Amino acid sequence: MRLFIALKLSKNQQHDVGVLQNRLKMNLKGVKWVKPENMHLTLKFLGEIDSHYTCYIKSALEKTLSHQKSFQLDFGETGVFPDPGKARVLWIGVHKGKEEAICIAEKLEYCLTEAGFSKETREFQPHLTIGRLRNPVNKAQLNVFLEGENKFRTSAEKVDGVVLFQSILDRHGARYEELLKVQLTDS
């Protein structure tokens, strides 16, 4: 099973990002756009995991998040990975709720590493991948995204849970199935 832990976007946020993508499609060519309904904020990618380990993951999630409070989250600010000269991924950062997302990711990293899962070597940078570049684009096109959309913001929505997803790959791309949602507290 190919698994990851993430925060889901609301329908309003999916709509907001879809509107942004439609604006960008006119100026950015050669981008494979992520469907808004498939977007999520990955907190921890686990990779291929034997199905009998899911009980350990569920236990770690429940233990780690038992006192985690719900929070407001919105997305804004644009960027690329790895850098503008070699851009391969277009992303939108987390604006409101960034500290909370980082805190949850760090708690999950610690708890899952203690349970025997691989430690992430890169620093966690909360973001939404909105598109992947097949080939490098020229600087003017990239600036439309990086500078022209730097004031973009989605609606702010309440995050009330963290989800364990299974990624299922087929000929149409990735499909995500929710295996478990751990509710966050309101108090």
Order of alpha helices (4+ residues) and beta strands (2+ residues): beta-alpha-beta-beta-alpha-beta-beta-beta-alpha-beta-alpha-beta-beta-beta
